[in-house]
Amino acid sequence: MINFFRLVSLLEGISYILLLFIAVPIKYLQGNPEYVKMLGMPHGLLFVGYIVLAIMLKYELNWNGKTFGIVSLLSILPFGTFFVGRYLKKAEA
């Protein structure tokens, strides 16, 4: 399940970057909200999946509050989810 979580974190990060740095500027600079509509739903689903998987892994792997907090915080920082796999490997060691 941890490998699936890493995949979801990567996809969530990509969708967040596309939304923040491509879709939102197009919406506000060119007045075209279509890209936000197109990318918003997949990003939202990936974000919810990320959080649900993080909660499941918290109990499955007995994460302490700090580990869960950092994994959760990384989900809202741009580029943060790209570091989740590395952080978890470091935390496991």
N, C-alpha and C positions, 0 to 999 in steps of 0.2 A: 504494500500500500504506500510505502514511503516513496517508491519510484513513481507511482502514479501522481502523488502529491507534488513531486518535483516537476513532472510534466505540466500539471495544471498551473503551478507557480510560474513556469516559463511562459506558457500561453497567456496567462493573466497579465503578466508583465508586458508582453508584446502588445496585447490589446489596449492596455492602459497608455502605453507610449503612443500608439497610433491615434488613440482618442485625444490625448492631451496635445500632441505636437503636430498633428495633421488635421484631424476633424474639427477641433475647436477653433484653430486659427482660420480655417476655411469658412466656418460658420460666421465668425465675427468680422473677418476682413472682406469676405466676398458675399456675405449675406446668404450663404447656401447651407441650410441645416441638414441636408440629406446625409452627409457623411456621419454626423453625430447620431442620427437615427439609425444608420446602417451599422455603425460600430458600437453604439451604446448598449444594445441588448446582449450581444455576445460577451462584451466586457462585464456587464452586470451578472450574467449567468456564471462566468468564470470566477468572478469575485466571490459570489455566494458559494460556489463549489470549493474555492480555496479556503474560505472560513470554515465551512462544514468539515472539510477534510482535516484542517488544523485542529478543530475541536475533537474529532475522532482520534487523531494521532496523539493528542495530549493525553487521553486516557489509555490508549493502546501502548504507548511508549513511556508512560509515566513522566511526561515533561513537567518540570517545575514551572512556577509562575513566570520566572524570568524568561525561560525559553519560549513559552507560549506567548508572552507579551512581545518579545522581539519578533517572532514569526508573524504575529498579528500586525505589529507596527510596520514591518517591511511591506505589507500588502497595500498600504496607503501612500507609501513614498514612491515617487517615480524612480524606476530602475531598482527598487528595493527587492522585488521578488526574484530578480536575477541572482541575488546573493543568498537566497534561502538554502539552496542545496549545499553551498559552501559552509554556511553557518551551522547547518545541522550536522554535517560531517565533523566540524570542529567541536560541537557540543557533545557528540557521541564519544569522542576520544577522551 
